[in-house]
Amino acid sequence: MSAAALRAEMVETQLRRRGIVDPEVLRAFGEVPREAFVPGVTLEEVYADRPVKIGYGQTISQPYVLALMCQLLGVRSGHWALEVGAGSGYAAAILASLGAKVVALERIAPLALGARERLDDAGFSETVEVLVADGSEGCPEKAPFDRILVSAGAPSMPRTLVSELAPGGVLVAPVGPKDAQELTVVRRTPSGDRVETYGPCAFVKLVGRAGWGYDDGDDRPGGASER
């Protein structure tokens, strides 16, 4: 099957039939070429119903999980969005396709460089900025954000990121133990922050000062070695 046919099948079987109903999310997943962000992988692997390894101990998220996170975020045109854990750049491309201007943080410099190149090639040079940084600490110099997507699991909800939400803002993050988290949503309302959970998920750990910290084998922002 062609990439376009596999993408359409992914949208129908992995997203629509499993409860993704936001038409803008379905449109974005149908338009953004996932294969452009995972070079060296077969099309069947790219569009499979599972995460895909992208090197440096990181993955590109399962399509359904990312779609659910985007549906919960409710991204719309004009939103100012932060993504923590840019990885391949695919999630940032989806957010931009939904109409957001995006700041994407990635601690591993080679991944950030690759994401930047792929986003530029895919036409997102004007809507996505990729920075090498400890994403767990957010991006205070560009805050506040209307939407924040955290693409790695945190031991608890990082208060640094919550503090960067604009009024009416929404943050979606996996929160919990390293091997199994709960998809957690924070909504900033006039009466205070409202927290909701939406079931189990499993992400790579959020490495950083406001996440799991740094183990001996973890790379600080700006460098990495293949593992």
C-alpha positions as CSV (number, residue, x, y, z in Angstrom):
1,M,0.0,0.0,0.0
2,S,1.1,3.6,-0.6
3,A,1.8,5.9,2.3
4,A,-1.4,7.9,1.6
5,A,-3.4,4.7,1.7
6,L,-1.8,3.5,4.9
7,R,-2.4,6.9,6.4
8,A,-6.0,6.9,5.5
9,E,-6.3,3.4,7.0
10,M,-4.6,4.5,10.2
11,V,-7.1,7.4,10.6
12,E,-10.1,5.1,10.1
13,T,-9.1,2.0,12.0
14,Q,-6.7,3.3,14.7
15,L,-8.4,6.7,15.4
16,R,-12.0,7.1,14.3
17,R,-13.1,3.6,15.3
18,R,-11.5,4.0,18.7
19,G,-13.2,7.2,19.6
20,I,-11.2,10.0,18.1
21,V,-14.0,12.3,16.9
22,D,-12.5,15.8,16.7
23,P,-12.6,16.5,12.9
24,E,-9.5,18.7,13.0
25,V,-7.5,16.0,14.7
26,L,-8.6,13.4,12.2
27,R,-7.7,15.9,9.4
28,A,-4.3,16.6,10.7
29,F,-3.4,12.9,11.1
30,G,-4.6,12.3,7.6
31,E,-2.5,15.1,6.2
32,V,0.8,15.0,8.0
33,P,3.1,12.4,6.4
34,R,4.2,10.3,9.4
35,E,6.8,8.6,7.3
36,A,8.7,11.9,6.8
37,F,9.6,11.9,10.5
38,V,10.8,8.3,10.8
39,P,13.4,7.7,8.1
40,G,14.8,4.3,7.6
41,V,11.7,2.5,8.7
42,T,9.2,0.6,6.5
43,L,5.9,2.2,5.8
44,E,4.2,-0.7,7.5
45,E,6.2,0.0,10.7
46,V,5.6,3.7,10.5
47,Y,1.8,3.2,10.4
48,A,1.6,0.3,12.8
49,D,-0.6,0.6,15.9
50,R,2.4,1.0,18.3
51,P,5.3,3.3,19.1
52,V,8.4,3.3,16.8
53,K,12.0,3.6,18.0
54,I,13.8,6.7,16.7
55,G,17.2,6.2,18.5
56,Y,18.8,7.5,21.7
57,G,16.3,5.5,23.7
58,Q,13.3,7.5,22.4
59,T,10.2,6.7,20.4
60,I,7.6,8.3,18.2
61,S,4.2,7.8,20.0
62,Q,1.6,5.3,18.9
63,P,-0.8,7.2,16.6
64,Y,-3.9,6.6,18.8
65,V,-2.3,7.9,22.0
66,L,-1.0,11.1,20.3
67,A,-4.4,11.6,18.7
68,L,-6.1,11.2,22.0
69,M,-3.7,13.7,23.6
70,C,-4.4,16.2,20.8
71,Q,-8.2,15.7,21.2
72,L,-7.9,16.4,24.9
73,L,-5.8,19.5,24.3
74,G,-8.4,21.0,21.9
75,V,-5.8,22.8,19.8
76,R,-7.1,25.4,17.5
77,S,-5.8,28.1,15.1
78,G,-4.0,30.9,16.9
79,H,-3.0,28.8,20.0
80,W,0.5,29.2,21.4
81,A,1.7,25.7,22.2
82,L,4.6,24.1,24.0
83,E,5.7,20.5,23.3
84,V,8.0,18.8,25.8
85,G,10.0,16.1,24.1
86,A,10.2,16.9,20.4
87,G,11.8,13.6,19.4
88,S,11.2,13.1,15.7
89,G,9.2,16.3,15.3
90,Y,6.0,14.5,14.3
91,A,3.9,15.6,17.3
92,A,5.0,19.3,16.7
93,A,4.0,18.9,13.1
94,I,0.5,17.7,14.2
95,L,0.1,20.6,16.6
96,A,1.1,23.1,13.9
97,S,-1.3,21.4,11.4
98,L,-4.0,22.0,13.9
99,G,-3.2,25.7,13.7
100,A,-0.9,26.3,16.6
101,K,2.4,28.1,16.7
102,V,4.7,25.7,18.5
103,V,7.8,25.8,20.6
104,A,9.2,22.2,20.8
105,L,11.8,21.3,23.4
106,E,14.3,18.4,23.1
107,R,17.2,17.7,25.4
108,I,19.1,15.5,22.9
109,A,20.8,17.7,20.4
110,P,21.0,15.3,17.5
111,L,17.3,14.5,17.8
112,A,16.5,18.2,17.9
113,L,18.6,18.8,14.8
114,G,16.9,16.0,13.0
115,A,13.4,17.2,14.0
116,R,14.2,20.7,12.8
117,E,15.3,19.5,9.4
118,R,12.3,17.3,9.0
119,L,9.9,20.0,10.1
120,D,11.5,22.4,7.6
121,D,11.3,19.9,4.8
122,A,7.6,19.2,5.6
123,G,6.7,22.9,5.5
124,F,6.6,23.9,9.2
125,S,9.6,26.2,9.3
126,E,7.5,29.2,10.1
127,T,5.2,27.6,12.7
128,V,7.5,25.4,14.8
129,E,10.6,26.4,16.7
130,V,12.8,23.6,18.1
131,L,15.1,24.3,21.1
132,V,17.6,22.1,22.9
133,A,16.6,22.3,26.5
134,D,15.5,20.5,29.7
135,G,11.9,20.3,28.7
136,S,10.8,19.4,32.2
137,E,11.5,23.0,33.2
138,G,9.5,24.4,30.3
139,C,10.3,27.6,28.5
140,P,9.6,30.5,30.9
141,E,11.0,33.1,28.5
142,K,8.2,32.2,26.0
143,A,5.4,31.5,28.4
144,P,2.5,31.6,29.0
145,F,1.2,28.9,26.7
146,D,-2.4,28.1,25.6
147,R,-1.6,24.4,25.2
148,I,1.2,22.2,26.6
149,L,1.8,18.7,25.4
150,V,4.3,16.5,27.3
151,S,5.6,13.6,25.3
152,A,7.3,11.8,28.2
153,G,6.2,10.3,31.5
154,A,6.7,12.4,34.7
155,P,6.7,11.0,38.2
156,S,4.3,13.7,39.2
157,M,2.8,16.7,37.4
158,P,5.7,19.1,36.9
159,R,4.6,22.3,38.6
160,T,7.1,24.3,36.4
161,L,5.0,23.4,33.4
162,V,1.7,24.0,35.0
163,S,2.9,27.5,36.0
164,E,3.4,28.2,32.3
165,L,-0.2,27.7,31.4
166,A,-2.2,30.8,30.2
167,P,-5.7,31.4,31.6
168,G,-8.0,28.9,30.0
169,G,-4.9,26.8,29.1
170,V,-4.7,23.0,28.9
171,L,-1.8,20.7,29.7
172,V,-1.7,17.0,28.8
173,A,1.0,14.7,30.3
174,P,1.6,11.1,31.2
175,V,2.1,10.9,35.0
176,G,3.1,8.0,37.2
177,P,5.7,5.3,37.6
178,K,8.4,4.7,34.9
179,D,6.7,1.7,33.5
180,A,3.0,2.8,33.5
181,Q,1.5,6.2,33.7
182,E,-2.0,7.8,33.7
183,L,-2.8,10.2,30.9
184,T,-3.4,13.4,33.0
185,V,-5.0,16.7,32.0
186,V,-4.7,20.0,33.8
187,R,-7.3,22.7,32.8
188,R,-6.7,26.2,34.0
189,T,-10.1,27.7,34.9
190,P,-11.1,31.0,36.7
191,S,-11.8,28.9,39.8
192,G,-8.5,27.1,39.8
193,D,-6.7,24.3,38.0
194,R,-8.9,21.2,37.3
195,V,-7.1,17.8,37.0
196,E,-8.6,14.8,35.2
197,T,-7.2,11.4,34.3
198,Y,-8.0,9.4,31.1
199,G,-6.6,5.9,31.6
200,P,-3.3,4.1,31.5
201,C,-0.4,4.8,29.1
202,A,3.3,4.0,28.8
203,F,5.9,6.6,27.7
204,V,9.6,6.9,28.0
205,K,10.6,8.8,31.2
206,L,10.7,12.6,31.4
207,V,14.4,13.1,32.1
208,G,15.3,16.5,33.7
209,R,15.4,18.5,36.9
210,A,11.6,18.7,37.2
211,G,11.1,15.1,35.9
212,W,13.0,12.0,36.9
213,G,16.3,13.9,37.2
214,Y,19.4,12.6,35.5
215,D,20.8,9.1,36.0
216,D,24.4,8.3,35.0
217,G,23.3,7.1,31.6
218,D,21.1,10.1,30.8
219,D,22.3,12.9,28.6
220,R,22.1,16.5,29.7
221,P,20.6,19.0,27.2
222,G,22.9,19.5,24.3
223,G,24.5,16.1,23.8
224,A,23.9,12.4,23.5
225,S,25.4,9.1,22.7
226,E,23.6,6.3,20.8
227,R,22.3,3.5,23.1
